[in-house]
């Protein structure tokens, strides 16, 4: 069992990396498309390449950290080295104009592709061992509390990342993009150090690598593989939301960049973070699976409402419906922010009890395969939607009108799988 201070140090560590990931999720596609004026389909390819990089790396890092032997344990060496490398790659991606001419679109494409891939590679390098650490240093009854702390950090990081994403054009024009990115990079490194210093080295036995056996075991673990199907589908829906919502709120809903940043930041805090106690209570009462089904239903309703502002003439009504769609989407997404860490930790712990093998890193890393295949393909779809013709004479693409119903298909399919899988092995 961890002390309160140790739990806090572990939970707060994600604030820096989530801020950077949020900036990538919400602005990584947007900044190259709308600010640096790279062709939208090429911008989609840039983001897709990044997801392929983390796909390859996550399972490798999970397995390597399982098999690592050092006086710092299995996970800490990757946390110590990964946090600065992640910070550097983020700075390089968002500041190409310091090193190349952004008018040279070929150079811009290659620069973006390389550093997007580097960021995603080092994100897997850092976060896979970090998350794999949880089942080794915690007990099942602690995990909802710890994931709540993590997700408070995640939501705060997302709020900062979202506000930053809306303000990227203003920061770029005002010459403030460099100091802001530098501050993010410093925060990323500093926040991981308390957990490294305060939490003891894990006491679990080091895995003797037998990768063929271990992968086959995972592929035959029914609950884990069905859960990965859910993660793959919901990752597609979430990727469409994060890649397009900045432009959607600014143009289709009609709030503009600066006002949208404030409003959307408030929505993220009030509805995503505000729903955590609701989902936590629901999970303790009925289990994480039923809670996630209800969340997916709410998310689906929000996505189906998303096109309506494009057809409304009254500005107040347009904004009200747009914000309702976003609020419902935020409530639905909040459960998928809260539970995945605990689900994988529970399934990995259950597998250890069945087999006697400590393979949390492999479980955590394997998640990257379906998730990042899904995200990579979805970014190609997002690039296509962004390149569609303008809608009904407006200055925004038809893709910003139809993306919500398309994303809702993935949420509905995830419900069908969740009804058939038990992701609460420790719940009586």
C-alpha positions as CSV (number, residue, x, y, z in Angstrom):
1,X,0.0,0.0,0.0
2,X,1.2,3.5,-0.9
3,X,1.2,6.4,1.5
4,X,-0.9,9.5,0.7
5,X,2.3,11.4,-0.4
6,X,3.4,8.5,-2.6
7,X,0.0,8.3,-4.2
8,X,0.0,12.0,-4.9
9,X,3.5,11.9,-6.4
10,X,2.5,9.1,-8.7
11,X,-0.8,10.7,-9.7
12,X,0.6,14.2,-10.4
13,X,3.4,13.0,-12.5
14,X,1.1,12.8,-15.6
15,X,0.3,16.5,-15.5
16,X,3.3,17.4,-17.7
17,X,3.1,14.6,-20.2
18,X,-0.7,15.0,-20.5
19,X,-0.3,18.7,-21.2
20,X,2.1,17.8,-24.0
21,X,-0.1,15.0,-25.3
22,X,-3.2,17.2,-25.2
23,X,-1.3,19.8,-27.2
24,X,-0.4,17.1,-29.7
25,X,-4.0,15.7,-29.8
26,X,-5.8,19.0,-30.2
27,X,-3.2,21.1,-32.0
28,X,-0.8,18.6,-33.6
29,X,-2.9,18.3,-36.7
30,X,-4.4,21.7,-36.5
31,X,-1.2,23.7,-36.2
32,X,0.4,22.2,-39.3
33,X,-2.9,22.4,-41.3
34,X,-4.3,25.8,-40.2
35,X,-1.3,27.7,-38.9
36,X,1.7,26.5,-40.9
37,X,-0.6,25.9,-44.0
38,X,0.4,22.4,-44.8
39,X,-2.0,20.5,-47.0
40,X,-4.6,18.8,-44.7
41,X,-4.1,15.4,-46.1
42,X,-0.4,15.7,-45.6
43,X,-1.1,16.9,-42.0
44,X,-3.1,13.8,-41.5
45,X,-0.2,11.7,-42.8
46,X,2.2,13.5,-40.3
47,X,-0.1,12.5,-37.4
48,X,-0.6,9.0,-38.7
49,X,3.1,8.4,-38.9
50,X,3.4,9.4,-35.3
51,X,0.9,6.9,-34.2
52,X,2.7,4.1,-36.1
53,X,5.9,5.0,-34.2
54,X,4.2,4.5,-30.8
55,X,2.5,1.4,-32.0
56,X,5.9,-0.2,-32.6
57,X,7.4,1.2,-29.5
58,X,4.8,0.6,-26.8
59,X,4.9,-3.2,-26.8
60,X,8.7,-3.3,-27.1
61,X,9.0,-0.9,-24.1
62,X,6.5,-2.8,-22.1
63,X,8.4,-6.0,-22.6
64,X,11.9,-4.5,-22.1
65,X,10.9,-2.8,-18.9
66,X,9.4,-6.2,-17.7
67,X,12.8,-7.7,-18.3
68,X,15.0,-4.9,-17.1
69,X,17.4,-5.5,-14.1
70,X,18.9,-2.5,-12.4
71,X,19.4,-1.0,-9.0
72,X,16.6,1.4,-9.9
73,X,14.2,-1.4,-10.6
74,X,12.4,-2.2,-13.8
75,X,10.5,1.0,-14.5
76,X,12.4,4.0,-13.0
77,X,15.3,4.0,-15.6
78,X,12.7,4.7,-18.4
79,X,11.0,7.4,-16.4
80,X,14.2,9.2,-15.6
81,X,15.4,9.2,-19.3
82,X,12.1,9.4,-21.0
83,X,10.7,12.6,-19.6
84,X,13.4,14.9,-21.0
85,X,13.4,13.2,-24.4
86,X,9.6,13.6,-24.6
87,X,9.9,17.3,-23.7
88,X,12.6,17.9,-26.4
89,X,10.6,16.2,-29.1
90,X,7.5,18.3,-28.3
91,X,9.4,21.5,-28.5
92,X,11.0,20.6,-31.9
93,X,7.6,19.6,-33.4
94,X,5.8,22.8,-32.5
95,X,8.7,25.2,-33.4
96,X,9.8,24.2,-36.9
97,X,10.2,27.9,-37.9
98,X,13.3,28.1,-35.6
99,X,15.1,25.6,-37.8
100,X,13.5,25.5,-41.3
101,X,11.5,27.7,-43.6
102,X,7.9,26.8,-43.1
103,X,7.2,28.1,-46.6
104,X,9.1,25.0,-47.9
105,X,6.2,22.6,-47.5
106,X,8.3,19.5,-48.3
107,X,10.7,20.3,-45.6
108,X,7.8,21.1,-43.2
109,X,6.2,17.8,-44.0
110,X,9.4,15.8,-43.3
111,X,10.2,17.9,-40.2
112,X,6.7,17.3,-38.8
113,X,6.7,13.6,-39.6
114,X,10.1,13.0,-37.9
115,X,9.3,14.9,-34.7
116,X,5.8,13.7,-34.4
117,X,7.1,10.2,-34.7
118,X,9.8,11.1,-32.1
119,X,7.3,12.5,-29.7
120,X,5.1,9.4,-29.9
121,X,8.1,7.1,-29.6
122,X,9.3,8.7,-26.4
123,X,5.7,8.9,-25.1
124,X,5.5,5.1,-25.3
125,X,9.1,4.9,-23.9
126,X,8.0,6.9,-20.9
127,X,4.4,6.1,-20.3
128,X,4.3,2.3,-20.9
129,X,6.8,1.5,-18.0
130,X,5.2,4.2,-15.9
131,X,1.7,2.7,-16.2
132,X,3.0,-0.8,-15.9
133,X,4.3,0.2,-12.5
134,X,0.8,0.6,-11.1
135,X,-0.1,-3.1,-10.5
136,X,3.4,-3.6,-9.0
137,X,3.1,-0.9,-6.4
138,X,-0.6,-0.8,-5.6
139,X,-3.4,-3.1,-4.5
140,X,-6.8,-3.4,-6.3
141,X,-8.6,-1.4,-3.6
142,X,-6.2,1.5,-4.2
143,X,-6.5,1.8,-8.0
144,X,-9.7,3.7,-8.4
145,X,-8.3,6.4,-6.0
146,X,-5.0,6.5,-7.8
147,X,-6.5,6.6,-11.2
148,X,-8.8,9.4,-10.0
149,X,-5.6,11.3,-8.9
150,X,-4.1,10.6,-12.3
151,X,-7.1,11.7,-14.1
152,X,-7.4,15.0,-12.1
153,X,-3.9,15.6,-13.4
154,X,-4.9,14.5,-16.9
155,X,-7.9,16.8,-16.9
156,X,-5.9,19.8,-15.7
157,X,-3.3,18.9,-18.3
158,X,-6.0,18.6,-21.0
159,X,-7.4,22.0,-20.0
160,X,-4.0,23.6,-20.4
161,X,-3.4,21.8,-23.6
162,X,-6.8,22.7,-25.0
163,X,-6.5,26.4,-24.2
164,X,-3.0,26.3,-25.7
165,X,-4.4,24.7,-28.8
166,X,-7.0,27.4,-29.4
167,X,-4.4,30.1,-28.7
168,X,-1.6,28.6,-31.0
169,X,-2.3,31.1,-33.8
170,X,-2.2,34.1,-31.4
171,X,0.9,32.8,-29.6
172,X,2.6,32.2,-32.9
173,X,1.8,35.7,-34.2
174,X,2.9,37.3,-30.9
175,X,6.2,35.4,-30.7
176,X,5.1,33.6,-27.5
177,X,5.1,30.1,-28.7
178,X,8.7,29.4,-27.8
179,X,8.5,30.5,-24.1
180,X,5.2,28.6,-23.6
181,X,6.6,25.4,-25.1
182,X,9.8,25.8,-23.0
183,X,7.6,26.1,-19.8
184,X,5.7,22.9,-20.8
185,X,9.0,21.1,-21.3
186,X,10.4,22.1,-17.9
187,X,7.1,21.1,-16.2
188,X,7.2,17.7,-17.9
189,X,10.6,16.8,-16.5
190,X,10.1,18.1,-13.0
191,X,6.8,16.5,-12.3
192,X,8.1,12.9,-12.8
193,X,10.9,13.2,-10.3
194,X,8.9,13.1,-7.0
195,X,7.6,9.6,-7.9
196,X,11.1,8.4,-8.8
197,X,12.4,9.7,-5.4
198,X,9.5,8.7,-3.1
199,X,8.2,5.4,-4.3
200,X,10.4,2.4,-3.5
201,X,11.6,0.0,-6.2
202,X,9.0,-2.6,-7.0
203,X,9.5,-6.0,-5.3
204,X,8.0,-8.2,-8.1
205,X,10.2,-10.8,-9.7
206,X,11.8,-9.9,-13.0
207,X,10.3,-11.7,-16.0
208,X,12.4,-14.2,-17.8
209,X,11.7,-13.2,-21.5
210,X,9.7,-15.8,-23.5
211,X,8.0,-13.5,-25.9
212,X,6.3,-16.1,-28.1
213,X,4.6,-17.7,-25.0
214,X,3.7,-14.4,-23.5
215,X,2.1,-12.9,-26.7
216,X,0.2,-16.2,-27.3
217,X,-1.1,-16.0,-23.7
218,X,-2.3,-12.5,-24.2
219,X,-4.0,-13.4,-27.5
220,X,-5.9,-16.2,-25.7
221,X,-6.9,-14.0,-22.8
222,X,-10.5,-13.4,-23.8
223,X,-11.3,-10.5,-21.5
224,X,-8.2,-8.6,-22.4
225,X,-8.6,-9.0,-26.1
226,X,-12.2,-7.9,-26.1
227,X,-11.2,-4.9,-23.9
228,X,-8.6,-4.1,-26.6
229,X,-11.4,-4.1,-29.1
230,X,-13.2,-1.5,-27.0
231,X,-10.0,0.6,-26.7
232,X,-9.5,0.4,-30.5
233,X,-13.0,1.7,-31.3
234,X,-13.1,4.4,-28.6
235,X,-9.7,5.6,-29.7
236,X,-11.1,6.2,-33.2
237,X,-13.9,8.3,-31.8
238,X,-11.7,10.2,-29.4
239,X,-9.1,10.9,-32.1
240,X,-11.8,12.4,-34.4
241,X,-13.0,14.6,-31.5
242,X,-9.5,15.8,-30.4
243,X,-8.3,16.5,-34.0
244,X,-11.3,18.4,-35.2
245,X,-13.0,20.0,-32.1
246,X,-10.8,23.1,-32.1
247,X,-11.8,24.1,-35.6
248,X,-15.4,22.9,-35.0
249,X,-15.9,25.1,-31.9
250,X,-14.2,28.1,-33.5
251,X,-16.1,27.9,-36.9
252,X,-19.2,25.7,-36.9
253,X,-20.3,26.7,-33.3
254,X,-19.0,30.1,-34.1
255,X,-17.2,31.1,-30.9
256,X,-13.9,32.2,-32.5
257,X,-10.4,31.2,-31.3
258,X,-10.0,33.2,-28.1
259,X,-13.5,32.9,-26.6
260,X,-13.6,29.2,-27.6
261,X,-10.5,28.5,-25.7
262,X,-12.0,29.8,-22.4
263,X,-15.4,28.2,-22.9
264,X,-14.0,24.9,-23.9
265,X,-11.5,24.9,-21.0
266,X,-14.4,25.5,-18.6
267,X,-16.4,22.7,-20.2
268,X,-13.5,20.3,-19.9
269,X,-13.1,21.1,-16.1
270,X,-16.8,21.2,-15.2
271,X,-18.1,18.2,-17.2
272,X,-15.1,15.8,-17.6
273,X,-13.7,16.3,-14.1
274,X,-17.1,16.9,-12.6
275,X,-18.3,13.5,-13.9
276,X,-15.4,11.6,-12.2
277,X,-17.2,11.2,-8.9
278,X,-20.3,10.0,-10.8
279,X,-18.4,7.4,-12.7
280,X,-16.4,6.3,-9.7
281,X,-19.6,5.8,-7.6
282,X,-21.2,3.9,-10.5
283,X,-18.1,1.6,-10.9
284,X,-18.1,0.8,-7.2
285,X,-21.8,-0.1,-7.3
286,X,-22.2,-2.0,-10.6
287,X,-18.6,-2.3,-12.0
288,X,-16.5,-0.5,-14.5
289,X,-18.1,-2.3,-17.5
290,X,-21.7,-1.1,-16.9
291,X,-20.4,2.4,-16.2
292,X,-18.5,2.5,-19.5
293,X,-21.6,1.4,-21.4
294,X,-23.6,4.3,-20.0
295,X,-20.8,6.7,-20.8
296,X,-20.7,5.5,-24.4
297,X,-24.4,6.0,-24.7
298,X,-24.1,9.6,-23.5
299,X,-21.1,10.2,-25.8
300,X,-23.1,8.9,-28.8
301,X,-25.9,11.3,-28.1
302,X,-23.4,14.2,-28.0
303,X,-21.8,13.2,-31.3
304,X,-25.2,12.9,-33.0
305,X,-26.0,16.4,-31.9
306,X,-22.7,17.8,-33.2
307,X,-23.9,18.6,-36.8
308,X,-27.0,20.6,-35.7
309,X,-25.3,24.0,-35.2
310,X,-24.4,24.1,-38.9
311,X,-28.1,24.1,-39.8
312,X,-29.2,26.7,-37.3
313,X,-29.4,30.4,-38.1
314,X,-29.9,31.9,-34.7
315,X,-26.5,32.5,-33.2
316,X,-27.5,32.0,-29.5
317,X,-29.3,28.7,-30.4
318,X,-26.4,27.6,-32.5
319,X,-24.0,28.1,-29.5
320,X,-26.3,26.5,-27.0
321,X,-26.7,23.3,-29.1
322,X,-23.0,23.2,-29.8
323,X,-22.1,23.5,-26.1
324,X,-24.7,20.9,-25.2
325,X,-23.2,18.4,-27.7
326,X,-19.7,19.2,-26.3
327,X,-20.9,18.8,-22.7
328,X,-22.5,15.4,-23.3
329,X,-19.4,14.3,-25.2
330,X,-17.2,15.4,-22.3
331,X,-19.3,13.5,-19.8
332,X,-19.1,10.4,-21.9
333,X,-15.4,10.7,-22.6
334,X,-14.7,11.2,-18.9
335,X,-15.3,7.6,-18.0
336,X,-12.9,6.5,-20.7
337,X,-10.3,8.8,-19.2
338,X,-10.9,7.5,-15.7
339,X,-11.0,3.7,-16.0
340,X,-8.6,2.3,-18.6
341,X,-5.5,2.4,-16.3
342,X,-7.4,0.5,-13.6
343,X,-8.9,-2.0,-16.1
344,X,-5.5,-3.0,-17.5
345,X,-4.0,-3.1,-14.0
346,X,-6.8,-5.4,-12.8
347,X,-6.5,-7.7,-15.8
348,X,-2.7,-7.9,-15.5
349,X,-3.0,-8.6,-11.8
350,X,-5.6,-11.3,-12.4
351,X,-3.3,-12.8,-15.1
352,X,-0.5,-12.8,-12.5
353,X,-2.6,-14.7,-10.0
354,X,-3.5,-17.3,-12.6
355,X,-0.1,-17.8,-14.1
356,X,2.4,-16.6,-11.5
357,X,4.1,-14.3,-14.1
358,X,4.5,-10.6,-13.6
359,X,3.8,-9.1,-17.1
360,X,2.2,-5.7,-16.4
361,X,4.6,-4.0,-18.9
362,X,3.6,-6.4,-21.7
363,X,-0.1,-5.8,-21.0
364,X,0.4,-2.0,-20.9
365,X,2.6,-2.0,-24.0
366,X,0.3,-4.4,-26.0
367,X,-2.5,-1.9,-25.6
368,X,-0.6,0.4,-27.9
369,X,-1.0,-1.9,-30.9
370,X,-4.8,-1.7,-31.4
371,X,-5.0,1.8,-30.0
372,X,-2.4,3.3,-32.3
373,X,-3.4,1.3,-35.4
374,X,-6.9,2.9,-34.8
375,X,-5.5,6.4,-34.3
376,X,-3.2,6.2,-37.3
377,X,-6.0,5.2,-39.6
378,X,-8.3,7.7,-38.0
379,X,-5.9,10.6,-38.7
380,X,-6.0,9.6,-42.4
381,X,-9.7,9.8,-42.2
382,X,-9.5,13.2,-40.4
383,X,-7.2,14.5,-43.2
384,X,-9.7,13.4,-45.8
385,X,-12.6,15.1,-43.9
386,X,-10.6,18.3,-43.5
387,X,-10.0,18.4,-47.3
388,X,-13.7,18.1,-48.3
389,X,-15.3,21.1,-50.0
390,X,-16.8,24.0,-48.0
391,X,-20.2,23.4,-46.5
392,X,-23.2,25.3,-47.9
393,X,-21.2,28.5,-48.7
394,X,-19.5,28.7,-45.3
395,X,-15.7,29.0,-44.9
396,X,-15.4,25.6,-43.2
397,X,-15.3,22.1,-44.7
398,X,-18.2,19.7,-44.9
399,X,-16.0,17.4,-42.8
400,X,-16.6,19.6,-39.8
401,X,-20.4,18.9,-40.1
402,X,-20.4,15.1,-40.6
403,X,-17.6,14.0,-38.3
404,X,-19.8,13.6,-35.2
405,X,-22.2,10.9,-36.6
406,X,-19.2,9.1,-38.1
407,X,-17.5,9.0,-34.7
408,X,-20.7,7.8,-33.1
409,X,-20.5,4.6,-35.1
410,X,-17.4,3.6,-33.2
411,X,-19.0,4.4,-29.8
412,X,-22.0,2.2,-30.6
413,X,-19.8,-0.7,-31.6
414,X,-17.8,-0.4,-28.4
415,X,-21.1,-0.8,-26.5
416,X,-21.8,-4.1,-28.2
417,X,-18.4,-5.5,-27.1
418,X,-18.7,-4.2,-23.5
419,X,-22.0,-6.1,-23.1
420,X,-20.0,-9.3,-23.7
421,X,-16.9,-8.9,-21.6
422,X,-16.1,-8.9,-17.8
423,X,-13.5,-6.2,-17.1
424,X,-14.1,-6.4,-13.3
425,X,-12.3,-9.6,-12.2
426,X,-12.0,-8.6,-8.6
427,X,-15.6,-7.5,-8.2
428,X,-17.8,-10.0,-6.4
